[in-house]
Amino acid sequence: MLLFWSASSGLYAQTAGQDMKRAGQETKQAAKDTGKAVSKTTKHTAHKVKRGTRKAVNQSAKATEKAGDKVDRKTNH
């Protein structure tokens, strides 16, 4: 009985070590995945902000031009 107990405790210790190693690897992979997700989200958001800013600037320029045309029509009438 004692022989069986000592052999099984050795297997348990090895399994615990493997479990710790696997947990560390899974944590490392999770950190990588999170980093990739943050990178992708940041790029996506930056693209949307750039597009929105460009759109707002263009709309503002059109509105300014339209207002200028109105002033010209009123003063040259």
N, C-alpha and C positions, 0 to 999 in steps of 0.2 A: 504494500500500500504506500509506503514511504517513497519507494522508487517511482511509482506512478505520479505522485504529487510533485516531486522535484522535476521530473521531465515535463509535466504540464505547466509548471510555473515558468520554466525556461521558454516554452513556446509562447506563453502569455506575454512575457517581457519583450520578446522579439516582435510580436504582433502589436504591442503598444508602441514600440519604436517606429514600426512601419506606419501605424495610424498617425503618429505625430508628423512623420515625414510627409505623408499624403495630405494631411491637414495643412501643412506649410505650403505644399505645392498648389493646393486648391486656393489658398489665400492669395498666393502670388498670381495665379491665373485670374482670380476675381479682380485683383487690383489692375491687371493689364486690361481686362475687359472694361472696367470702369473708366480707365484712362482713354481707351478707344472711343467709348460712348461720349465722354466729355469732349473729346477732340471733334468728333463728328457733329455734335450738337452746337459747339462753338462755331464751327465753319458754317453750318446751316444758318445759324442766327446772324452771323456777320453778313452772309450773302443777302438775307432778307432785309437787314438794316440798310445795307448799301443800296439795294433795289428801291426800298421805300424812300430813302433820302433822295435818290436820283429822281424818283417820281415827283416828290414834293418840290424839288428845285425846278423841275420842268413846268409843273403846274403854276408855281409862283411866277416864273418868267413869262408864261403865257398870260397870266392875269395882269402883270405889270405892263406888258405890251398892249393888251386890250384897254387898260386904263389910259395909257399914253395916247392910243388912237382916239379915245373919247375926248380927251383934252384937246388934241389937235383939231378934231371936228368942231368942237365948241369955239375954239379961238380963231379958226380960219373961216368960220361961217359967215 
